[in-house]
Amino acid sequence: MESLGQCIYAWMEAKDLNVARLSEKLGFKSKTSIFRLLHGQSNEYSRDRFYHAIENELDEAWRTRFRTALLTERIGSQRHSLLREIDHCLFTRYEKDKALFGSVPKSERDTILILGCPWASTFSLVDQWLAESADVRVIHYFTRWELLTSDGLLPGLIGHITALRYQAVLVDQDEVKSLPLPWNIALRTEDELTRIMLMCEKTAAWDRMANGSAWLLALNSQLAHLPLTPLYRFDQLKSVSDYKAFTQQNYKMEYNRKTLIIKPTPGMQMMPADVVESTFLDYLVHNIEPVAMAQESLIYTFEKRVRNFYTCKKPRLLVLSVDAMTRFARTGLMDDQFFAFRPYIKGERIRVFMILQEFSRRAGVTLRFRKGDSWPISVEVYKDFGALFYPSSTSYNTDLSNYRELLLPGQEFANLMFQFAEELLFANPPEESVDDTFAFFIREAERDGKI
């Protein structure tokens, strides 16, 4: 990340300015203020004062460059890099990195344990291993500190949400020292043989491990007695009990908390309760589904979620997709339409837009629309609870479509995502008003010839 001093140097060179001429141009009494800015010795007030003094002379490219440098100066290059990586992996389809480490030993029915290795390059290895055989599975252990400071670990976790043979587990930082093996290694069991991979960010090498079975037994025994936190949940979502647990956990997560929701179309808890119930009950009239046995329980919990969403006084930050909402206006289908819902009819769609528009005008509610196609990963963040990531396009039935959730528990991760929203999503004013965008959606829905 470019520092503010580096950005100023580049701009001065482009403008053929030296420190003396720039100080005179800005009306500074001495050159000291400029020197401090160039060497990272200024405070936030001085940095902002300098930027506003030159802002009118900057074209849009330079303004963006300076704002980026100012953000790096304010929150640090490491955190800024992580926020940029989050932005990329949320709004860009995950692409597997090319192999960085060459060939690896191959076998079937084996388990690979990774300790640490919080790098983007680790996931190129994970992808190689998972591609070898349907019997290979990977369990990755790391700490909260690694997750909050590495700019490669969280994007890798998000990119592997639906890779069910990859599991991620948080280990307490203080417990790492007690493990019988060093950190930043991978262990691979192949029948009676255990191999160890010593890793750093760009290199790795397998070797046979002397007394590997004994070491692995000791490690597994130690891990079994540690407080561990698996990060993925709902690998299977299809039974009546699954859906009961799913809706109840959602209500517990959402209840009376400051909220950030980043998803292409509105969450179920954001919809009018009677409209959603009609789509559910109408579907069940014409289709035999096991979930029908729990309809009263599901509707009861859902109604509580809706009441909480619309009556809670805590701040609400929402980001929706223009393209996805337009498709919903025209077709009545959400990007994440629940499999047991019929399409929303025209009148229902219009009512959804009108209710959301009215909600967006409330104090404490900030709604933004993001242009471009809908994004692959949705995010829900709740203060004092954590951050939840899941596929944007799903039917919430693992027999019919991909689904799994990545839950990062704790206020540190909620703070990370709130900071991401504040610095990257809500920093600039919207190009079009929210009311104008809702008016467009309503016009699109009204053009539909269906009732």
N, C-alpha and C positions, 0 to 999 in steps of 0.2 A: 504494500500500500504506500502511495506517495504521501510524504509528510507535507505540512503547510510550507515549511522552509524550501523544500524541493520544488513545490509548485510555484512559489514566489520567484525563485531563481529562474525557472523556466520562462515565466511570464516576463520578467525583467529582460531576459535575453531576447525574447521575441519582440519586445518593445524598444530594445536598445537603450535600456536604462541602467544606470549604476545606482548605488545606495544614495549618494549625494543628490543626484537629480530626482530620484523617487521621493526622498524626504522633502525636498523643496516643492515638488509637484503636489504632495499631499498636505503641505503646510505644517509638517512636523517641526518642532523647534530644534531637534537634534537628530543625528543619524542613529542614535542608540536604540530607539524603538524598532527600527528596521532590522538592525543587527540581531536584536533579541528574537524577532520573528523568524529570521533566517536560521537561527541556531536553536530553535525550540525552547526558548527561555521566557516566553511571554505567557500571560494568563488569558483566560477565555475572553474577558472583556476587551483586551488589546487586540486579540485575533479578530473578533467580530467587528471592532471599530475599523481595523484595517480593511477588512473585506467590504464593508459598507462604503468606505471611502473610494474604493476602485470599482464597485459593482456596476455603475452606469457605463463604464468604459469596456466592459467585458461582453463578448458575444456569448451565445448560449453554451457553446462548447467549453469556453473558459469558465463560465459560471458553474457549470456542472463539475468541472475539475476542481475548482476552488471549494465548492460545497463538500465534495468528497474528501478533500484534504482536511478541511475543518472538522469534519466528523471523525476522521482518523485521529486528529490531534486531541479531540475531546474524549473519545472513548477508548483510544488505544488501537494500534494496528492489529493486534491479535483478535480482539473482539469484533472490530470492523470486518476483518477477513471472514470470521465465522458468520456474521450477519449476511455478508454477500453470498457465502456458500449456501446458507439457508434459502435466500431468495432464489438462487439458481435451481436448487433441487426441488423447491416447491412448485415453481412455475415452468420447469423444463422436464420433458420426459427423461427418465433415468436411462443412461447409456452405459453399458459395461465398458470399463477401461480395458485397453489392450494389455495383454500379459506383460508384466514387468520382470518376472523372475524366471522365465524359462520353464522347462518341464519339471513336473513333480511326480513323486512315486504314486502309482495307481493301484488300487485294490477295491474290492467290493465289501459291502457291509462293514464299514469302518466309521469311527467317530473321531472328529478332529476338535481338540480343545485349543482355544487361543486365549492367552493371558496377556492383557494389555494390547500392544500393537495398535494404537489409536490413529491410524493413518489411512488416507484414501487408498494407498497402494495395497493395504491389507485386503480390501474388497475385490481387487482383481484376482488375488489368490482364492478368495472365497468363491468367486464365480467359476474359476477353473475347477475347483474341487467339486462344486455342486453339479457341474456339467459332466463329470466323469461317469457318474452312476446315480440312479435314483435311490440307492441305498446309502449314499454318503450323507452325513449330517455334520453340521458345524455348530459348536457352542462357544460363544465369545464372551469372555469375562473382562470387565474394565471398571474403572472408578468414576465417580461423579466429576472429580477434578479433570480427568481426561476428557470426559464428554463435554465439559463446559469450556475447555481451552483448546481442543484440537479442532481445526477447521475441516477435517476429513472424516471424523467419526460419525457425527450426527447425519450428514448427507448420506453416508453409507447405510446407516440404519433406516433412514427414510426410503432409500432406494431398494431396500430388501424387505419391506413390509410384507409383501405377499410371497416371499421366498420361504416357505414353511419349514424347510430343512435347515434354515439358519436361525439360531436362537441367540438372543443377547441378554446378558445378565449383569446387573450392577453389583459390585463388591465394595464393601466399606474400605476406605483408603487405609485406615489403621490396621485392617486385618491382612493387607497384602504382605506385610513384613513377616507374618507368621507362616506363610505358605512354604512348603518344602522345596520349591523350585523357583528359579529366577523369573522376573517379569519380562514381558516382551518376547515370548516364545510361543511356538505352536507344538502340540503333541499329537501324534497320529498313531492310532492303534490299528494294526494289520494282523489279525489272528493273534499269534503269540508274540509278534514283533512290535516294538514301540519305537517310533522315530521322533526325534526332536528337531525342530527348526528354530535356529537362532535368528532373530529378525531385527532389522532397523528399518528406517523409512524407505530405503531404496534397494536394499539387498537382503537376501535370505538364503539359507542353505540347510538342507536336510542332512541328518547324520543318524546312524544307529545309536541307540541309547543304552548304555550298559545298565543292567538291572532295571530296565525300563518298566517292566510290569510292577515291580515293587514301588518305584517312584510314582507311577500312575495310581496305584492303589492308595498310597499315602496322600496324594493330592486330592483324589476323589473323597477320601475320608475326611480330610480337612475341610474341603468345600462344603460337604454335607452338614457340617456343624457351624458354618458361618451364616450371618444374616444376609441372604441373597435376595435380589429383587429382579425377577424376570420382567423384561420390558415389553414383550409382545403378548397380546391377549386376544381371545376369540379366534383362535385358529380354526375352530368350527363354530358356525353360527347357522343352525338349521332346525334344532329341536324346540319343542315348547319350553323346556327348561332354559335353553340358551336365550330365547327371546325375553323370558321373564327376567333373567339375570341382566341381560343387555339393557333393557329399559329402566330397571331399578338402579343399576349402577350409573346410568346417564343422569337420572334425577338427582342422585346423591352428589354427583360431580358438579352439576349445574346450580344446585340450590343456593340462592342468595349470595352469589359471587360476582365480582368484576369479571367481565367476559370479553374475549376476543374470538371471533369466528371468521375464518378465511375459507370460503368454499364457493363453488360456482353457482349453486342454487340454494335457496333457504333450507335450513335444517328443519326437521319435522316439528321441533318445539317452537319454531317461528311461524308456523302455519295456523290458521283458524281451526280450532279443535273440531267443530262440527263438520267442516269441509273434509278434513283428513279422515274422520270417522266414517263419513259417507263413502269415500273411496275404498276404505277397508271393508266395510260391511257389504257394499255392493259387489265387491270382488268375491267375497266368501259365499254369497248367494249362488254364484255360478261356478264355483270351483271348490273341490274338496281338498282342504289343507289341514294338516295336524294343528297348525297355529290357531285354528278356529276354536279349539278347546280352551284356549286361554284368552279369548277376545275380551271378556269383561275385565280381566286383570290387566291386560295390555292397555286397554282404553283408559282405565282408571289411572294408571301411572302416567300415560301420555297426557291426560288432561292436567295432572299436577305439573308436568314439565311446561306446558303452555302457560298455565297461570303464573308460574315462577318467572318465565321469560318476560311476560308483559307487565307484571306487577313489581318485579324486583327494582329497587332504587339504585343499585350499583351501576357504574358505567358499563356501556355496551359498545364495543367496536366491531363493526361488521364490514367485510369485503366480499362482494359478489361479482360474478362475471357477466358482462354485457351480452356476450354471445350465448352463454348458457341460458340466461334469463330470456333472451329473445326466442330461443328454441322452445323453452317452456311456454312462452306466450302463444306460440304457433301450434304446438303439438300437445300440450298438456302433460308432458313427461319431463321429470327432473333428470339430471345427470345421475343422481343416486335414488331413483324411484324404487321404493320398497316393493319387493316382488309380489306382495299380496295387496297392492293398490291398483285400482283401475286408473286410466288416465283422467286428469282433471278436466272437467268440461269448461266451456268458455266463461260462463258466469262465475265459476269458482276461481278461475285464473285471475279475472278482473278483480274479484274481491280480495284475493291474496295480495295483488299489487297495491290496492287502495289501503289495506290495513298496514302493510309494510311501509308505505309512503307516510302515513300518519304517524307510525311509530318512529320513523326517522327524524321527525320534527321535535321529538321530546328532548328535554334537557338531559344531558348525560349520554345521549345516543349519537354515535358518529357512524354514518354509512357511506362507503365509497364503492363505486363500480369500477372494475378493472377491464380495460379493453383487451381484445384478443381472444383466442380460443380458451376454453375452460382448461384449468390446470389439473395435473394428475393427482395431486395430494391435497386433501382438505385438512384444516387445522382448527382445533378448538382449544382455547386456553382459559383456565379458571384460576383466579387468585387463590393462593394457599392450597391449591390442589395439584396443579401441574399442567402439562401440555399434551394433547392427544392428536395423533396423526393417523389418517386412514385414507384408502383410495377414494377419489372423487367420483369415479364411475363404478357403481356397484349396485347390486340388487339386495344387499344385506342377507344373502343366502349363499353359503359357501358351496352348495351343490350346483349353483347356477352361475356364479361369478366369483372373481377373486375378492377376498376380504380378509383382513386382519388389522389389528390396531397396534400402534406403537404409543405407549403411555410413558411419559417421562414425569415421574412423581416429584412433587416438591416445589417450593416457591422459587428456587434458583432457576428452574426451567421455565416457570411461568414468567419470571422477570426477563429472561432472555428473549422470549417471544413477544412480550409487551414492548421491549426495547426495539426489537426488529420492526414491529408495526409502527412505532413512533418515529423511528429514524428513516425507514425505507418506504413504508406504505402511506403514511399520513403526513409526511414532512411538507409536501407541497399541496397547494389548493387544487381541487378537482378541475378538470378542463370543462366539464359541463355540470350544470346543477342537477342535484338528485331528483328534483321535481320534474325537470325536462326529461330525464331518463325514464322515470316511471310513466310519464305521459306517452312516451314512445312505446313502452311495453303494452300499455292499455290499448293503444291504437292497433298494434300487431295482433292482440288477442281478439279485438272486435272485428278484424278482417276475417277471422275464421268463420266459415259458414255454418259450422256445427253449433248446436245449442249450448 
